[in-house]
Amino acid sequence: MKNTITLFYYLFFCSGLIAQQIEVENSSGEPAIRTEGSAYNNSIELDNNSQSWRLTSWIDNDFLIVKTSGTTFSPFRIQDNSFSDALRLGSTGVGIGESLPSARLHVTAAVPEVLNLESNSQTTMSFYTGTTLQYRMRKLGSTSGDFQFTNFGNSNTVWVQNSGIAMVLRPTGYFGIGQGTDAVPDTRLHVTGDGDESLYEFEVEDDDYAFMQFDAALQSGIAFRNGASTNANAWYRGNANPGLIFNTASAGGTIHFFIEDNTGHVGIGDETPDAIFDIDGASDACNIGGRSGADYGYLNVDRPSGSSNNHVQRWRDQGLTQAFVSLDASTYQFTVWGDAFATGGTWTNSDARLKDNVSDLGEGTLDRVLRLSPKYYDWKKDEQYEFLGLKDRRQIGFLAQELEVEFPEVVQTSTQTDADGEVAVDHELMSVNYSALVPVLTKAIQEQQEIIESLKNRIVALENK
């Protein structure tokens, strides 16, 4: 009865009023409005100066809200309190924050957070062609998990630029950068160029520092390939003999250049260098020559100032020292273990301008020479002297201890070291400067000649009597 009275009051007493209200209650006392009709004739319409909005019950219980003018429908919009479009339905699509949507869904915002997708576990965006699923982008995990990209055509994720393939991500995690099918990767990161030698296929650039980092438990590095063939490698090995390796051919091929991790020693043809710079080769370990001009043809070896080894340079034969240059000028700066041979003779400085406190040997040299005892001898074969390279053939000479008694100037005592500069024997050894005996023998001959001349004169005198 109340509904009838209210409607009657509206029809008879409130027509023409500026403010109009219809209130309808259901049996429970709650507000309700009911309309009946077919198609969009079943609707509620609000009219303001011939501009009307219609809420229509559409087919299958859907609702349609449109702006109408007669039978012409205009786009629908919802505005915020500043009369800006918050939601607009245009002839092309739906606009959110966009008054003229140019796509099915057109979102415009003044802040970076344009679109938020939320779910309790996985958030998914799917792309269809008709009813066929083509691509899917999915956030994995309920917190800050990873993203998954899927191409349902070939299980690859493909980036296209100018209608051509530019990048490909395969289900194996392989990522390729290139052009067309060259972008399909067969390694973790596969970069291919277009044959232009002026282009860098891969470049790391920074104004101050630029680094590439490789993490691996045993080995990591860079391989240089020609198609499926590996031509060279630069890689770090982290096993029992760790170091940086440069080699050609396969990764397990011959090591040509090696920097040892623990010591910093450099080896060429040697992956276990036992010196700061170690060269090893099957035939010629190191060859210097074959060029002309002032810039070639010499090798400079400099002993570091902080080195405790007196040997500046050493020549070896299968680990045995043959000759070496020593820093110790008080003994021998150049040592040859074994015989020395010179086709042009050997020379020693003897310029008078280099000498001081010059004096004659004096008389009695002949007597001292006569007391010398030249010997035949053989070198001992004791193991402790093997490093000296002593020869097997019969020798002629003096015993240094006997020679020192008469001419100590030609005898010298020194500590002998082995091939690594270590003390070789537990006592000092004596050496003889045989060339220094030449002046001694010359003086002895002169004294002997004086005696001969004196005897000749005496003989002549006796014959003339």
BASE-894036 format. One record per residue (C-alpha): y, x, z; residue in one letter. Coordinates in steps of 0.05 Angstrom, whole numbers. Example, Ala and Ser with C-alpha at 12.3 -4.5 7.8 and 13.67 -1.06 7.14 Angstrom:
# BASE-894036
+--------+--------+--------+------+
:     yy :     xx :     zz : type :
+--------+--------+--------+------+
:    -90 :    246 :    156 :    A :
:    -21 :    273 :    143 :    S :
+--------+--------+--------+------+
END
This chain:
# BASE-894036
+--------+--------+--------+------+
:     yy :     xx :     zz : type :
+--------+--------+--------+------+
:      0 :      0 :      0 :    M :
:     48 :     56 :     16 :    K :
:     39 :     87 :    -53 :    N :
:     56 :     21 :    -86 :    T :
:    118 :     11 :    -44 :    I :
:    143 :     81 :    -59 :    T :
:    132 :     72 :   -134 :    L :
:    166 :      4 :   -131 :    F :
:    225 :     34 :    -94 :    Y :
:    232 :     88 :   -147 :    Y :
:    230 :     40 :   -206 :    L :
:    279 :    -11 :   -179 :    F :
:    326 :     24 :   -133 :    F :
:    329 :     98 :   -153 :    C :
:    337 :     96 :   -227 :    S :
:    399 :    134 :   -250 :    G :
:    404 :    176 :   -187 :    L :
:    415 :    252 :   -195 :    I :
:    360 :    270 :   -146 :    A :
:    294 :    235 :   -160 :    Q :
:    229 :    242 :   -122 :    Q :
:    160 :    213 :   -129 :    I :
:    113 :    221 :    -72 :    E :
:     40 :    201 :    -79 :    V :
:    -10 :    209 :    -23 :    E :
:    -85 :    206 :    -26 :    N :
:   -130 :    171 :     23 :    S :
:   -128 :    231 :     69 :    S :
:    -52 :    230 :     72 :    G :
:    -45 :    293 :     29 :    E :
:      3 :    295 :    -31 :    P :
:    -31 :    281 :    -97 :    A :
:    -11 :    264 :   -169 :    I :
:    -61 :    237 :   -218 :    R :
:    -51 :    227 :   -293 :    T :
:   -100 :    203 :   -345 :    E :
:   -101 :    213 :   -420 :    G :
:   -133 :    251 :   -477 :    S :
:   -118 :    321 :   -505 :    A :
:    -50 :    345 :   -483 :    Y :
:    -25 :    274 :   -471 :    N :
:    -56 :    281 :   -402 :    N :
:      2 :    321 :   -374 :    S :
:     60 :    327 :   -326 :    I :
:    126 :    342 :   -359 :    E :
:    192 :    366 :   -329 :    L :
:    254 :    351 :   -371 :    D :
:    322 :    386 :   -365 :    N :
:    373 :    373 :   -419 :    N :
:    319 :    362 :   -472 :    S :
:    284 :    426 :   -451 :    Q :
:    217 :    407 :   -421 :    S :
:    159 :    444 :   -390 :    W :
:     91 :    411 :   -395 :    R :
:     29 :    423 :   -352 :    L :
:    -29 :    397 :   -393 :    T :
:   -102 :    389 :   -378 :    S :
:   -135 :    420 :   -439 :    W :
:   -205 :    420 :   -465 :    I :
:   -261 :    441 :   -417 :    D :
:   -215 :    432 :   -356 :    N :
:   -168 :    489 :   -377 :    D :
:    -94 :    483 :   -364 :    F :
:    -37 :    499 :   -412 :    L :
:     35 :    508 :   -391 :    I :
:     83 :    509 :   -449 :    V :
:    156 :    498 :   -464 :    K :
:    163 :    439 :   -511 :    T :
:    215 :    406 :   -554 :    S :
:    185 :    344 :   -582 :    G :
:    119 :    366 :   -612 :    T :
:    141 :    439 :   -621 :    T :
:    113 :    489 :   -570 :    F :
:    154 :    550 :   -550 :    S :
:    130 :    611 :   -510 :    P :
:    121 :    604 :   -436 :    F :
:    154 :    651 :   -386 :    R :
:    156 :    664 :   -311 :    I :
:    219 :    699 :   -286 :    Q :
:    235 :    735 :   -222 :    D :
:    296 :    724 :   -178 :    N :
:    339 :    767 :   -224 :    S :
:    320 :    723 :   -284 :    F :
:    280 :    780 :   -315 :    S :
:    214 :    763 :   -350 :    D :
:    157 :    778 :   -302 :    A :
:    105 :    743 :   -346 :    L :
:    116 :    718 :   -416 :    R :
:     70 :    685 :   -465 :    L :
:     94 :    700 :   -536 :    G :
:     68 :    683 :   -604 :    S :
:     34 :    752 :   -608 :    T :
:      7 :    761 :   -538 :    G :
:     22 :    765 :   -464 :    V :
:     79 :    807 :   -438 :    G :
:     84 :    833 :   -367 :    I :
:    155 :    858 :   -355 :    G :
:    164 :    851 :   -430 :    E :
:    203 :    793 :   -463 :    S :
:    178 :    807 :   -533 :    L :
:    104 :    827 :   -529 :    P :
:     80 :    863 :   -591 :    S :
:      7 :    865 :   -572 :    A :
:    -45 :    820 :   -541 :    R :
:    -25 :    851 :   -474 :    L :
:     42 :    888 :   -470 :    H :
:     61 :    919 :   -404 :    V :
:    130 :    950 :   -392 :    T :
:    151 :    982 :   -327 :    A :
:    206 :   1027 :   -301 :    A :
:    158 :   1065 :   -255 :    V :
:     98 :   1110 :   -273 :    P :
:     48 :   1061 :   -242 :    E :
:     44 :   1015 :   -302 :    V :
:    -27 :    990 :   -293 :    L :
:    -72 :    991 :   -232 :    N :
:   -146 :    975 :   -236 :    L :
:   -182 :    965 :   -171 :    E :
:   -254 :    952 :   -151 :    S :
:   -299 :    966 :    -92 :    N :
:   -343 :   1017 :   -129 :    S :
:   -332 :   1028 :   -204 :    Q :
:   -272 :   1009 :   -248 :    T :
:   -289 :   1001 :   -321 :    T :
:   -251 :    991 :   -386 :    M :
:   -293 :    971 :   -446 :    S :
:   -273 :    970 :   -519 :    F :
:   -307 :    922 :   -568 :    Y :
:   -307 :    911 :   -643 :    T :
:   -324 :    838 :   -647 :    G :
:   -381 :    830 :   -597 :    T :
:   -404 :    902 :   -605 :    T :
:   -389 :    951 :   -548 :    L :
:   -360 :   1015 :   -578 :    Q :
:   -328 :   1055 :   -522 :    Y :
:   -325 :   1053 :   -446 :    R :
:   -282 :   1090 :   -396 :    M :
:   -307 :   1085 :   -324 :    R :
:   -284 :   1113 :   -258 :    K :
:   -345 :   1135 :   -217 :    L :
:   -348 :   1132 :   -142 :    G :
:   -310 :   1090 :    -91 :    S :
:   -257 :   1143 :    -74 :    T :
:   -228 :   1197 :   -119 :    S :
:   -291 :   1205 :   -162 :    G :
:   -298 :   1228 :   -234 :    D :
:   -286 :   1192 :   -300 :    F :
:   -340 :   1177 :   -350 :    Q :
:   -325 :   1169 :   -424 :    F :
:   -379 :   1139 :   -469 :    T :
:   -383 :   1130 :   -544 :    N :
:   -439 :   1080 :   -553 :    F :
:   -445 :   1097 :   -627 :    G :
:   -471 :   1169 :   -617 :    N :
:   -462 :   1181 :   -542 :    S :
:   -404 :   1228 :   -557 :    N :
:   -332 :   1221 :   -536 :    T :
:   -288 :   1235 :   -597 :    V :
:   -213 :   1247 :   -602 :    W :
:   -183 :   1232 :   -670 :    V :
:   -117 :   1258 :   -698 :    Q :
:    -90 :   1239 :   -766 :    N :
:   -155 :   1204 :   -783 :    S :
:   -195 :   1268 :   -770 :    G :
:   -239 :   1291 :   -712 :    I :
:   -201 :   1340 :   -667 :    A :
:   -242 :   1343 :   -603 :    M :
:   -312 :   1323 :   -583 :    V :
:   -345 :   1316 :   -515 :    L :
:   -421 :   1312 :   -517 :    R :
:   -467 :   1281 :   -463 :    P :
:   -490 :   1352 :   -446 :    T :
:   -420 :   1369 :   -422 :    G :
:   -406 :   1412 :   -484 :    Y :
:   -334 :   1407 :   -507 :    F :
:   -311 :   1424 :   -578 :    G :
:   -243 :   1435 :   -609 :    I :
:   -236 :   1441 :   -684 :    G :
:   -233 :   1401 :   -748 :    Q :
:   -283 :   1350 :   -771 :    G :
:   -356 :   1366 :   -757 :    T :
:   -335 :   1437 :   -736 :    D :
:   -310 :   1406 :   -671 :    A :
:   -381 :   1385 :   -652 :    V :
:   -398 :   1436 :   -597 :    P :
:   -463 :   1474 :   -584 :    D :
:   -437 :   1512 :   -523 :    T :
:   -398 :   1494 :   -460 :    R :
:   -333 :   1507 :   -496 :    L :
:   -333 :   1513 :   -572 :    H :
:   -269 :   1529 :   -609 :    V :
:   -268 :   1536 :   -684 :    T :
:   -210 :   1553 :   -731 :    G :
:   -194 :   1539 :   -803 :    D :
:   -203 :   1609 :   -832 :    G :
:   -129 :   1628 :   -825 :    D :
:   -128 :   1698 :   -796 :    E :
:    -57 :   1688 :   -772 :    S :
:    -80 :   1635 :   -721 :    L :
:   -108 :   1648 :   -652 :    Y :
:   -168 :   1604 :   -641 :    E :
:   -159 :   1611 :   -566 :    F :
:    -96 :   1635 :   -530 :    E :
:    -76 :   1642 :   -457 :    V :
:     -2 :   1653 :   -449 :    E :
:     46 :   1661 :   -391 :    D :
:    113 :   1695 :   -380 :    D :
:     87 :   1738 :   -323 :    D :
:     11 :   1734 :   -316 :    Y :
:    -46 :   1706 :   -357 :    A :
:   -118 :   1706 :   -333 :    F :
:   -186 :   1679 :   -354 :    M :
:   -237 :   1670 :   -299 :    Q :
:   -313 :   1667 :   -307 :    F :
:   -357 :   1650 :   -248 :    D :
:   -431 :   1667 :   -251 :    A :
:   -481 :   1695 :   -201 :    A :
:   -512 :   1746 :   -248 :    L :
:   -472 :   1753 :   -312 :    Q :
:   -413 :   1724 :   -350 :    S :
:   -370 :   1746 :   -408 :    G :
:   -348 :   1737 :   -480 :    I :
:   -393 :   1739 :   -541 :    A :
:   -367 :   1753 :   -611 :    F :
:   -408 :   1716 :   -663 :    R :
:   -414 :   1704 :   -737 :    N :
:   -446 :   1636 :   -741 :    G :
:   -511 :   1639 :   -702 :    A :
:   -512 :   1716 :   -700 :    S :
:   -481 :   1753 :   -641 :    T :
:   -444 :   1816 :   -663 :    N :
:   -416 :   1842 :   -598 :    A :
:   -406 :   1825 :   -524 :    N :
:   -359 :   1840 :   -467 :    A :
:   -392 :   1817 :   -403 :    W :
:   -399 :   1830 :   -328 :    Y :
:   -468 :   1843 :   -299 :    R :
:   -478 :   1827 :   -226 :    G :
:   -549 :   1851 :   -211 :    N :
:   -572 :   1915 :   -175 :    A :
:   -528 :   1958 :   -220 :    N :
:   -465 :   1915 :   -227 :    P :
:   -409 :   1932 :   -276 :    G :
:   -369 :   1914 :   -337 :    L :
:   -408 :   1923 :   -403 :    I :
:   -386 :   1928 :   -476 :    F :
:   -441 :   1928 :   -528 :    N :
:   -457 :   1907 :   -599 :    T :
:   -515 :   1864 :   -622 :    A :
:   -548 :   1818 :   -571 :    S :
:   -530 :   1814 :   -498 :    A :
:   -592 :   1854 :   -480 :    G :
:   -579 :   1908 :   -533 :    G :
:   -556 :   1979 :   -525 :    T :
:   -499 :   1988 :   -475 :    I :
:   -444 :   2028 :   -509 :    H :
:   -390 :   2027 :   -456 :    F :
:   -400 :   2015 :   -381 :    F :
:   -354 :   2013 :   -321 :    I :
:   -393 :   2016 :   -256 :    E :
:   -370 :   1966 :   -204 :    D :
:   -384 :   2005 :   -140 :    N :
:   -354 :   2072 :   -161 :    T :
:   -309 :   2057 :   -221 :    G :
:   -346 :   2110 :   -261 :    H :
:   -344 :   2103 :   -336 :    V :
:   -405 :   2114 :   -379 :    G :
:   -409 :   2118 :   -455 :    I :
:   -481 :   2108 :   -476 :    G :
:   -499 :   2111 :   -402 :    D :
:   -503 :   2052 :   -355 :    E :
:   -514 :   2096 :   -293 :    T :
:   -456 :   2145 :   -296 :    P :
:   -457 :   2198 :   -242 :    D :
:   -387 :   2224 :   -257 :    A :
:   -318 :   2194 :   -266 :    I :
:   -330 :   2199 :   -341 :    F :
:   -401 :   2206 :   -366 :    D :
:   -423 :   2211 :   -439 :    I :
:   -496 :   2206 :   -459 :    D :
:   -526 :   2204 :   -528 :    G :
:   -593 :   2212 :   -562 :    A :
:   -566 :   2264 :   -610 :    S :
:   -492 :   2283 :   -606 :    D :
:   -465 :   2262 :   -538 :    A :
:   -393 :   2279 :   -556 :    C :
:   -366 :   2307 :   -621 :    N :
:   -294 :   2332 :   -629 :    I :
:   -274 :   2355 :   -698 :    G :
:   -276 :   2335 :   -770 :    G :
:   -200 :   2330 :   -774 :    R :
:   -144 :   2377 :   -790 :    S :
:    -73 :   2385 :   -765 :    G :
:    -39 :   2403 :   -700 :    A :
:    -58 :   2337 :   -667 :    D :
:   -133 :   2348 :   -671 :    Y :
:   -186 :   2398 :   -653 :    G :
:   -179 :   2409 :   -578 :    Y :
:   -203 :   2380 :   -513 :    L :
:   -161 :   2383 :   -450 :    N :
:   -196 :   2380 :   -383 :    V :
:   -154 :   2375 :   -321 :    D :
:   -181 :   2382 :   -250 :    R :
:   -151 :   2328 :   -204 :    P :
:   -106 :   2356 :   -150 :    S :
:   -147 :   2323 :    -94 :    G :
:   -215 :   2346 :   -119 :    S :
:   -258 :   2387 :    -72 :    S :
:   -300 :   2414 :   -130 :    N :
:   -278 :   2483 :   -154 :    N :
:   -312 :   2473 :   -221 :    H :
:   -263 :   2450 :   -275 :    V :
:   -313 :   2444 :   -332 :    Q :
:   -388 :   2452 :   -338 :    R :
:   -437 :   2456 :   -396 :    W :
:   -509 :   2434 :   -383 :    R :
:   -575 :   2433 :   -420 :    D :
:   -619 :   2375 :   -396 :    Q :
:   -587 :   2378 :   -327 :    G :
:   -588 :   2454 :   -321 :    L :
:   -520 :   2488 :   -321 :    T :
:   -511 :   2540 :   -375 :    Q :
:   -438 :   2558 :   -365 :    A :
:   -378 :   2532 :   -326 :    F :
:   -305 :   2545 :   -314 :    V :
:   -286 :   2554 :   -241 :    S :
:   -221 :   2549 :   -204 :    L :
:   -238 :   2608 :   -158 :    D :
:   -201 :   2668 :   -188 :    A :
:   -225 :   2713 :   -132 :    S :
:   -296 :   2712 :   -160 :    T :
:   -312 :   2688 :   -230 :    Y :
:   -271 :   2637 :   -268 :    Q :
:   -320 :   2634 :   -325 :    F :
:   -395 :   2639 :   -311 :    T :
:   -454 :   2641 :   -359 :    V :
:   -523 :   2632 :   -330 :    W :
:   -566 :   2669 :   -380 :    G :
:   -545 :   2717 :   -436 :    D :
:   -476 :   2715 :   -467 :    A :
:   -467 :   2734 :   -540 :    F :
:   -404 :   2748 :   -579 :    A :
:   -403 :   2771 :   -651 :    T :
:   -333 :   2798 :   -645 :    G :
:   -339 :   2831 :   -577 :    G :
:   -305 :   2813 :   -512 :    T :
:   -236 :   2834 :   -491 :    W :
:   -201 :   2846 :   -424 :    T :
:   -127 :   2852 :   -410 :    N :
:   -109 :   2926 :   -399 :    S :
:    -35 :   2930 :   -415 :    D :
:      2 :   2982 :   -373 :    A :
:     57 :   2930 :   -361 :    R :
:      7 :   2888 :   -322 :    L :
:    -13 :   2944 :   -275 :    K :
:     15 :   2974 :   -212 :    D :
:     -6 :   3031 :   -164 :    N :
:    -38 :   3069 :   -223 :    V :
:    -76 :   3134 :   -204 :    S :
:   -131 :   3178 :   -233 :    D :
:   -203 :   3171 :   -212 :    L :
:   -200 :   3242 :   -184 :    G :
:   -250 :   3298 :   -183 :    E :
:   -321 :   3288 :   -160 :    G :
:   -335 :   3228 :   -205 :    T :
:   -392 :   3266 :   -238 :    L :
:   -425 :   3279 :   -172 :    D :
:   -421 :   3205 :   -154 :    R :
:   -450 :   3186 :   -222 :    V :
:   -506 :   3235 :   -213 :    L :
:   -524 :   3200 :   -148 :    R :
:   -533 :   3134 :   -184 :    L :
:   -604 :   3110 :   -198 :    S :
:   -612 :   3069 :   -262 :    P :
:   -672 :   3022 :   -259 :    K :
:   -721 :   2982 :   -299 :    Y :
:   -735 :   2914 :   -268 :    Y :
:   -757 :   2842 :   -278 :    D :
:   -722 :   2780 :   -251 :    W :
:   -758 :   2743 :   -196 :    K :
:   -788 :   2675 :   -211 :    K :
:   -772 :   2645 :   -143 :    D :
:   -756 :   2570 :   -146 :    E :
:   -690 :   2579 :   -110 :    Q :
:   -664 :   2623 :   -167 :    Y :
:   -685 :   2578 :   -225 :    E :
:   -616 :   2549 :   -233 :    F :
:   -590 :   2618 :   -255 :    L :
:   -630 :   2617 :   -319 :    G :
:   -657 :   2688 :   -310 :    L :
:   -694 :   2715 :   -370 :    K :
:   -766 :   2737 :   -373 :    D :
:   -757 :   2802 :   -413 :    R :
:   -753 :   2872 :   -382 :    R :
:   -684 :   2891 :   -356 :    Q :
:   -645 :   2957 :   -347 :    I :
:   -590 :   2965 :   -297 :    G :
:   -570 :   2983 :   -226 :    F :
:   -584 :   2953 :   -159 :    L :
:   -517 :   2926 :   -136 :    A :
:   -528 :   2949 :    -64 :    Q :
:   -539 :   3022 :    -87 :    E :
:   -481 :   3019 :   -137 :    L :
:   -434 :   2993 :    -83 :    E :
:   -444 :   3057 :    -42 :    V :
:   -412 :   3100 :    -97 :    E :
:   -368 :   3051 :   -134 :    F :
:   -352 :   2989 :    -91 :    P :
:   -298 :   2970 :   -141 :    E :
:   -349 :   2946 :   -193 :    V :
:   -391 :   2905 :   -143 :    V :
:   -372 :   2835 :   -119 :    Q :
:   -406 :   2788 :    -69 :    T :
:   -402 :   2713 :    -77 :    S :
:   -435 :   2647 :    -61 :    T :
:   -476 :   2618 :   -118 :    Q :
:   -474 :   2543 :   -131 :    T :
:   -522 :   2498 :   -169 :    D :
:   -507 :   2451 :   -226 :    A :
:   -472 :   2401 :   -181 :    D :
:   -429 :   2452 :   -146 :    G :
:   -472 :   2454 :    -83 :    E :
:   -492 :   2519 :    -49 :    V :
:   -557 :   2541 :    -84 :    A :
:   -584 :   2594 :    -36 :    V :
:   -574 :   2607 :     38 :    D :
:   -542 :   2676 :     27 :    H :
:   -490 :   2709 :    -17 :    E :
:   -510 :   2746 :    -81 :    L :
:   -480 :   2811 :   -108 :    M :
:   -457 :   2820 :   -180 :    S :
:   -437 :   2881 :   -221 :    V :
:   -380 :   2890 :   -270 :    N :
:   -417 :   2936 :   -319 :    Y :
:   -357 :   2943 :   -365 :    S :
:   -318 :   2973 :   -307 :    A :
:   -367 :   3031 :   -307 :    L :
:   -341 :   3054 :   -375 :    V :
:   -281 :   3090 :   -344 :    P :
:   -326 :   3119 :   -290 :    V :
:   -375 :   3147 :   -341 :    L :
:   -316 :   3172 :   -383 :    T :
:   -289 :   3210 :   -324 :    K :
:   -358 :   3238 :   -309 :    A :
:   -365 :   3261 :   -381 :    I :
:   -297 :   3294 :   -378 :    Q :
:   -316 :   3332 :   -314 :    E :
:   -382 :   3350 :   -345 :    Q :
:   -347 :   3375 :   -408 :    Q :
:   -302 :   3420 :   -366 :    E :
:   -364 :   3450 :   -335 :    I :
:   -394 :   3459 :   -404 :    I :
:   -331 :   3492 :   -430 :    E :
:   -329 :   3538 :   -370 :    S :
:   -401 :   3559 :   -381 :    L :
:   -389 :   3571 :   -455 :    K :
:   -331 :   3617 :   -438 :    N :
:   -374 :   3655 :   -390 :    R :
:   -429 :   3663 :   -442 :    I :
:   -380 :   3688 :   -493 :    V :
:   -352 :   3738 :   -443 :    A :
:   -421 :   3763 :   -426 :    L :
:   -440 :   3771 :   -499 :    E :
:   -377 :   3813 :   -513 :    N :
:   -394 :   3865 :   -460 :    K :
+--------+--------+--------+------+
END
